[in-house]
Amino acid sequence: MVDRRYTLTFQGDWGQANLHRICGWLSQEVGDRSAPGSRFFIRNGRGGADAIENVLSGEVDVALMTPTAALGMVRGGLGPLAVDGAHRLRALGTLPQRDRLVTCVDAALGVSTMNELADRLPQLRIATSPDDGVNLIGLAAHRELQAAGVEPTAVENTGGEFIYSERPFASIAAFRDGAANVLIHEAIMTPHWQRITENKQVVYLDATREVLKAFDEWQWPSAVVPQGYLPGLDHDLTALEFSDFLVICTEDLPGDVASLIAWSMTATRDALEVQYRHIPPDRSPVTYPLDPKAIASAPIPMHPAAESTYSAMRSDEASAKELIWA
């Protein structure tokens, strides 16, 4: 319980996706345990580098971003996320979500490796997100292409094309329906990915040694998509890690508030989890059952009050309140 009146602003996603849902869950659970008159706001965001920027600037108190793999740049002072003041960032916890950044192509393009894309520049119609300084999908996709010898400017100069969208679903649809012949995106657990072979055969491209090296320089790990997880995937695919939602703040967030958020993330996790239980766990955009140890982990330093709270909690500690969505 926070026994004083205060105002707290969360930043989530565009409004209809998982980060906003998490913000709604936390603002309600924290609000129920705060002094009357406390105010809670949820601001729309993009779930990428804007979370870091707006927390550090003080525009918001708490923000969510994905993937946690990108935080290697923050931790190491590397690449585009080597931002001023990053040492002030703190984590409040992690919501587990298994995801990968996957590259696949129309089989008619006639390539079987990423390096072969460089020989098809005029033919490429690449569906992904923009590399605009905020969108981490676009950042990773363009880094991957460059490591594979595909310079984005060269694609456009030779008659190729990028088909950009902020979120994955328009890109996936463009690939499925033939407007694009290369897809580089995430959210692989969604039904949209299961429909990409409706109109054509596809080939999934493993991340090459050169791609893995480029991301190693950013302390960004790779991961595997198991055979059969995506339609037509006939082998374990090496891809970029794109998992987990990180809840961040700065060292200035009051300790009693940080502690209450950490407690809520663990003790009331059923209130979030129940909203996803109609989806099989390996297809859910929030991986359940939520693991308290995973929630209490982070790729950057934890806020000390949150860390103390997690250390003191029992793994079976839970709120006795009725669940809205049960």
Protein Blocks (a to p, Z undefined) as FASTA:
>chain_A
ZZbdcdddddddfolamklmmmmmmmmmmmmmccehiacdddddehpamlmmmmmnomam
bdcdddfklmmmmmnopajllcghklmpccfbdcdddddddddddfklopabfklmmmmm
mmpccdddddehlammlmmmmmmmmmnopafklmmmnopacdddfblklmmmmmmnopac
cdcdehklbmklmmmmmmoccddddddfklmmmmmmnopacddddehkaghiabdcdddd
fehjdddddfklcfklmmmmmmmmmmmmmmmmmmmmmpcfklcfbdcdddfklmmgcfbd
cdfklmmmmmmpcfkbccfbdcfkZZ
